[in-house]
């Protein structure tokens, strides 16, 4: 490692230390440095930068403690965006709660735009779903929830099912496709408040053709299959969309199919 690189790392440590004391701003000089480091440089950085000591907490408690206070959110989310930094995410707090549960609570009850990416980053850091997480997310389910609440619950359920940051991020980027499939399976109209499953199916085949095969397979396996086809008897709009899709089927997203199969089981 060159002296110039060491100096850059030392400068980052100084700036990060100031940021950890006052993170009211969501940026600081050199904040992108960790993502540019090679393995030798990361080891050097983490050997000097003991984040938990700077913040005054035991290492296993660091993220738990930061998540207790919204004033720390900029620091917490910065750490989650930079998995190269040394901190723990798989520990329990003294009440046997997990980091995932704390993030899920923030997302579900105090939704902020793009919050899903923080949960994806938690898994990229190496988080593994625990029985407490499954129990908590199952307990959040409410059959009478409004559309926004159900969509948030669905994302958290996807997280529990996938237990993988890259797969969860892909599901997040394709959320409308995933919700289309979930709508067909559950008869909940989660996409744009469509009045019935026929409209959901037609919209899916019209706009999400890279997973059209998956939509048709989900319909065939759904206990609401007959409902969709019965609603389509008069105008045959869905049947026409289906025939057109099968005649000129575009490339299908195999990664998305794997993710959907995990989510829908």
N, C-alpha and C positions, 0 to 999 in steps of 0.2 A: 504494500500500500504506500502510495506516495505521500510526502508531507503535505502536499496541497489537499489531498483527499482527507487526511487526518484533520486538517484545519477546517475544512468544510463541515465535517462531522462535529467537531468541537463547537463551531459556531452554531450549528443546529441545536446542540445540547443546551447552550446558553439561551437561545431563543425559546426552545421548548420549555425550559424551566420557568421562564417568565410567563409563558402562556399558561402553564399549569397552575400558577398562582392567581392569574387573572385571565379567564377565558371568555370574558364578556364579548370580545370580538371573535369572529369565527375564523380568523386567519392570523398568520405570523410569518416573518421572513424565513424562507427556506423550508416551509411546511411539506413540500413534496419530496424532500431529500430521501426519506427511507425507501421509497419505491424505486429509487435509482441505484441503490447500493448492491454490491455483490455479496456473496456469503461471508467472505473474510471481513468486509466492512460492517456488515450487520452484527457479527459477533463482537467486533470492536465497539460499536455503538452501544449495544445492550450491556456490555461489561461495565461501561462507564455510566450509562443512563439507567439508573435504577428508579423507574417511574414510581413504584409504590413507596419508596423512601422519600422521594420529592413530595409526594402527596400526603405522606404521613400515615399510611395504612399498611397492614400486612399484605403481602403479595396476593394471597388467595381472596382477600376482601376488597381489593382495589376497585374493581368494576362494580361490585355490589354497592359500595359506599358512594361512588360517584353517581350512580343511578338514583340514589335516594334524594338528591337535590337537583332540581331542574337547572339551577345556575351552573351546574357542571356539564350540561349537555354538550356544549361545543367541544369540551375536552374528551368526554366519553365517546362521542361520535367520531372524533378525529382518531382516537385509538382504534376503534372498530374499522375505520377505513385503512388502517395501516397495520396489517397483521404481522409485519416484520418485527414490530416492537414487542418487547417482552412483558406480557401480562397474562393472567389466567382467566379463562372464561368457563371452565367446567366445575368450579367449586360451588359449594352451598354456603348460604349465609347462616347465621345462628338460629334462624327460624326455619331452616331447611328449605328455603326458597332458592330458585335458580336464577341465573342471569337471563335466561330465555323468558321466564315468567315475568320478570321485571320489565323487560323490553315489550313483551306482549301486552302487559297492562298499559304501558305508555301508549302503544299503538292503538289499542282498542278503545281506551277511555279518553285519550287526549290526542286524537289523530292529527299528525302533521304531514304535510305534503312530502312525498318521497320517503316516508319513514320505513317503508318496506325494505329499502336498500340497507338500512342499518341491521335489520334482522338477517338479511342475506349475508352481510359482512361477518356477523357473529359465527355463522357456519363456516365461512371461508377461513376464519381464524382457527377452526377446529372444534367447534362446539358439537356435542353429541346429545341428542334428545334423551331425556330421562323419563321414568315413569311418572314423576311429579308433573312434568310438562304435559304429558298426554292427559292426565287426570284434570289438570287445570283447563286445558283447551276444550275438552269434552264438557266441562262444567260451564264454560262460557256460552255454549250453544243454547239458543232460545228460538223455538219454532215460530214464535210470533215477532221476531226481530224485524226491524225495517230493512230496506234494501241495503243501505250503507253498512249497517251493523253486520248483516249476513255476509257481505262481501269481505269485510275485515276478518270475520271469523273464518271464512273460507281460506283466506291467505294464510292465517295462522295454522289452520288444519293442514294446508299444503306443506307448511314448514315441518310439522310433526311427521307427516307421511314421508316426505322426501329425505329429511335429515342430511341435506347436502347443499352447500352454498351455491354452487354453479347451477345445479338443477333448479333450485328455488328461484334464482335470479332469472333463469329462462322462463319459468312459469310466470314470474312477475311481469316480464316484458310481454308475455302473451296472455295476460290476465283475462281479456275478453273471450279468448278461445277456451281457456280453462273453465270460465264461468258458463259458457255455452254448453260445454259437456256436462258440467255439474247441474245445470238447469234441466237438461234432458233426463239425467238420472233421477233427480229429486222432484221434478215438476215445480221448482221454484223459478220464477221468471226473473233471472238476475241481470239480464242484458237490456238496458234502455227501457225497462218497465214494459216490455212487450206483453200484450194481454193474454197470450196463450203460447203453448209449446210449439204450435205450428209456425208462428211468426219467429220464434227463436231458431227453429230448424232452418227456415228459409233464409233468415239473415246469416246463419252460420255457413250454409253452402254458397251464399252469394259473396260473402266477404272474407272467409277464412278457408280458401280452397286448398292451401297447403296442408290442411288437416281435414279435408273433406271426407277422406276415407275413414278417418277416426270418428267423425261426426256420425256417419252412416252406421259404423259398427256400434257406436254407443246407443243409437236409436234402436238398432236390432236387438240389443241386449236389455234395453229399458223396459220396465213394466208399463211404461206409458206409450209404447210403440203404436198400439192400436188407436190411442187417443189422437196422435199426430196424423195418422193416415185417415182416420174418420173425419177429422176437421178439413182434410185436404180433398175429400170426395167431390165437392162441388166444382172447384176451380182447377184442381190438379196442379196448382202452382209449385208445390214442393216436388211432386213427381216429375214435372218438367225440369226443374232445377237439378234434380238427381240424375235424370237421363242425360242432360247436357254435361254435367260433371263427369259422369262415367264415360261419355263419348270422347271427351277431350281432357282427361285427367292430368293435371299438372304434377310436377315433382312433389312428393309428400315428405314432410319433415319427420324423419324417423326418430330424432332425438325427442321431439315433442310428444311423439306417440309413446315412447318409453316413460316419459314423465307423467303423461296422462294415465297410463295404466297403473302406475304406482299411486297416483292421487285417487283414482276412482275405485280402487279395491277396498 
